[in-house]
Amino acid sequence: MFARLIAVLVACGMLFGGAASAEDRKDGFVSANVLAILYHEIGHALIEVMQLPVLGQEEDAADVLSLLLIDAFFEEDDASEIMYDAAFGFLRESEENEMALWDVHGPDLQRYFTMVCLFYGADPDARQELALELELPEERLETCPEEYDLANDSWGAVLDDIAADAPGGSFVLEGDSDSFIGRILEEEVAALNADFVLPQSLYLSVQSCGEANGFFDPETLEVILCEELDGYLRDLAAF
């Protein structure tokens, strides 16, 4: 329903395919992970703004929305490439960071497999080769279509609701958009406003946070992407 081109990556020649340079591949990796983080934080925002009930961990629900938006927003090749890089980000973090079982987020390796599973489950015939390439076990492959259907049933009505009155202007870009992440955010705000209308304005910005992260502030209704993500993700990419 919401398929669109990934304007930032196409314009800059950053997607897979062709003879992409190592720097272009890093740009693509950063872009994919920034999009996944942005959509995850929008999941938190929707839960707050629309007072959605969450059965289980809210972080898991936000991860699910992130994948559903990647699948819905982008054409097949672009969606596959974004998912591949975003999942690889979880895999690299699982290798680099000690697992913190006390954290509200699930273990990075589990988040990796869940992202691959849900993406495969959305279109098993077209995506089996990709799922096998990313080493999703046969036992999990069997349950992925049902897992995707459950996820889509949970979030689908919410997305249909906020899409009903689109286009709008409820996603508001704040601050400077001259940085790499800022340009991605600027493109996304325009695209999100074309697809969705929220009951309240949601503010999005790039800020210095002192750490590589992304946040949703429920008091100010603001999604903040930390400018430190750029360097962190470039270091994380193994290209």
Summary of the structure (lengths in Angstrom):
residues: 239
radius of gyration: 16.8
end to end distance: 33.7
largest distance: 46.7
contacts: 766
relative contact order: 0.15
helix: 61%
strand: 8%
